[in-house]
Amino acid sequence: MISEQEIAWVKALKCGSRQAFNHLYELYADKVYFVSCRMHMQQEDAQEIVQEVFLTLWEQRASLNENLSLNAYLLTITRNKILTYQRKKAAQLFREISWQKNQPACSKNTEDGLLFKDMENHTLRFIENLSPRKKEIFLLSRRKGLSNDEIADHLNLSKRTVENNLYQAEKAIYQFLQHSKFIIQSLVLLLSKWLF
């Protein structure tokens, strides 16, 4: 049940009230932050998600429906922002691996090249160890370039199931790559100390 007070604040926000925006920020920012942290976002990234969610709220204020739950609306935006963030991070790390893989043979003989090749192999093994459903959805999305709707039709699943499995696969791979990247950076640092 939406309170009359919340309806009034949302109506004021729709009219461009900064006071209403600030009030709603104070009311919901911590919740958005904690949801982001529960979805395994680092502290800095979770704070960035909070800023993006409320920027979106401000930009879309004119289209708000004051009779719908603002809490549910903000949580939906939060979920979408986190999905987008995780996809970008995973794509960035995959690009780094792909870039290293496509370097000329002479550069692959360096310690960095060997370490990146090792990380690539570990990543492929990690993907192989995902649950069969997550692995299949992830590969259909990334290797075959199918959209979520196409994957849902192909596997006779709901789009929501596809999105959830893809999100979980990407999150697991991203966390694995973040950990691996940290290890590689540490090894490169150690190698540079030993070599120079």
N, C-alpha and C positions, 0 to 999 in steps of 0.2 A: 504494500500500500504506500503510495507516494504522499508525503505530507504536503499540506497547503503551503508551508513555508518553502519547501523545495520547489514547488511549482512557481511560487513568486520569484524565487531567485533565478530560475531558468528563464522565466518571462523577461526579467530584467536583463539577463545576459543576452537574450535574443535582441534586445534593443540597444546592445552595445555598452552596457554598464560595466565599467572597470571594477567597481566595488563588488558587484555580483561575481565577476570572474575571480577576484582575489578571495572572496568568501568561499567559493566552490573549490578553489585551489587549496586553501587551508583545510577544507573539509575532506578532500579526497586524495591529495598528493601522497600522503603517507601510505594509503592503501595501494595506490598504483606502484609505489616504490617497493613495498613488501611483496606484492604479487610478482614483480619483476625479479626480485631476489629469490623467491621460491621457484622461479623458472630458470634458476642457475645463472642469472646475470651477475656479472661483477658489480661492485658498488658504483664505480664511475659510470658504467654502462646503464645501470638501473636508474641513476640520476638523469642521464641523458634521455632515457625512455620517458621519464616523468615530464621532462620539458617538451618532448615531441608530442606526447598525449595531450597536454594542455594547449600547445600551439594548435593542434588539430581541432580541439574543442573551440578555441577562439575563432579559427578560420571557418568552422562549420556552424557557428552559433545561430545564424539566421534560419537554418533548416532543422533546428532542434524541435522535438515534440515534448512539450512540458508535461504531457500526460504519461510519458514513458519514463522508466527508471533511469536516472542519470548515472547511478552506480553501475548498472548493467551496460549502459552505453560506453562508459569509460573503460570498463573491463574488456569489452570487445575491442576497443581501440588499442588498449594495452597489448592484448594477445596478438593482434595484427602487427603492431610495431615490433614486438619481440620476434615474431616469425620472419618479418622482413629483415630485421637486424641479423638474426642467426643465418639466414640464407646468404646475405651479403658477406658475412664473415667467412662462412664455409666456402663460398665462391672465391673470395680473395685468397684463402689459403690454398685452394685447389689451383688457382692461377699461378701462384708462386711455385707450386710443385711442377705444373705443366711447363712453365717458363724454364725452370732448371732442366727439365727433361729434354727440352728442345735446343739446349745450348750445344755448340760445336763440341766434337769429341775431345778436343784438347782441353777445354775448360772442365769437362766432366772428370778429368783425371785429378783435379784439385781435391783437397780434403773436403771443401764445402760441397762439391759436386757429388762426391761419394756419400757424404752424410745425407744430402737431399735424396739421392737414389735409395738409400736405406729407408728414409722416412716414407718415400713413395711406396716401397714394397710393404712396409708395415701398415700403411693406410689401406692398401688393397686387401691385405690379410684381414684387417679390422672390418672392412666392408663385407668380406666373405663370412664373417662371424656374426653379422647382424641376424636377427630372426628372419626366417624365410619371407614373411610378408613384408617387413620393412625393407629388406634387401631388394626384393622384386620391385616394390614401388619406387625406391630410390633409383634403381638402375633404369626403369622405364622413364623416369623423369629426367635423369641426367645423361644417360647414354643414348636413349632413343628420342629424347626431347618432347615427350608427350605431356600435354597439359593435365591438370588434376581431373578435369572432366573426362578426358580421353582415357586416363588410367582407370577411373571409376567405371566407365562403360566396359573397358577391356577386361577388368577383373570382377565385374558384377558386384561392385561395392558402392557405398554411398560416398559422395564427394568429401563429406566430413571425415569419414574413416581414412580416406586417402590423405587428406590434409594432416590429420593427427599422426599417422604413421610416417609421413614424410618429415614432419616437424621433429618427431622423436629420433628418426634416423639422422637428420641433419644436425640436431643438437649433440647426439652422441659422437658423430664424426668430428664436429667442430671442437668439442671438448678434447677428443683424442688428439686432433691436430694441434690445438693450443698447447697441450702437454708435450707433444713431440717436438713442436717448434721451440719450446723452452729448453728441452733437453739438447736439441741441436745447437741452439745459440750458446749454451753452456759449453758443449764440446768444442765448438769453434773457438770460443774464448780460451779454453784450456790449451787447445792445439797451438793457438797463436802465442801463448805464453811459453810453451815448450819449444816452439820453432824459432822464436826471435828473442 
